[in-house]
Amino acid sequence: MDQLDLFAQQAPSLDRAFATARRVRLDETSWVEHVPAWLTGGDQLLRALMAGAAWEQRLRRIADRMMVEPRLTAEYPDLAGAPHDLLRTAAAVLSAHYGVPYDGLWINFYRDHRDSTGWHGDWATCRRELCVVPVLSLGATRRFLLKPRTGGRSVALTPAAGDLIVMGGRCQRDWRHSVPKQTTPSGPRVSVNFSSRLQSQRP
């Protein structure tokens, strides 16, 4: 049995202390936090979600055309219906740390390097001026980009399996984020976005 097999069989563990967290100030009111290896032993979770989540191929209006999104999506507005117990545990840990009651999930499945998502903000789930949005990465490493809404240089992060990316402050209003296509082949990646009904309601 090689080291990769041993790693795949590790029991899942969450870094409840957020010991590896590195926060980047994007501007005066926006920030992004990268927490490497926040989840270890997540290979079983990745396989379970790929096989058992309620995946849909969705359409999105771009200009005056309806386009097929180049990824799959599964939405769980009620955390009680989450497809894996570990996601409910993760939501509780995130809620305690960031002070936001995370009670829903939005999960994206990037099947290979050709799947992507364009520049966007999470408007539907973040209607308040200040929001905190955690995103857990599982599977292949892909670039995660942020850029100012008004234009300018982008900030690039490369979350690996088990890494957590957290967007906070006015990031959803003043910045946009994306997972671009890439020419280098890659395996599947699943991103788990933790949502909060509180943040989706206007104050």
PyMOL commands that set and color helices and strands:
alter all, ss='L'
color gray80, all
select helices_A, chain A and resi 3-8+43-52+79-81+85-98+171-174+197-200
alter helices_A, ss='H'
color red, helices_A
select strands_A, chain A and resi 13-14+22-25+30-35+39-40+59-62+65-68+72-76+104-110+117-120+133-139+144-148+155-157+164-169+175-179+189-195
alter strands_A, ss='S'
color yellow, strands_A
deselect
rebuild
show_as cartoon
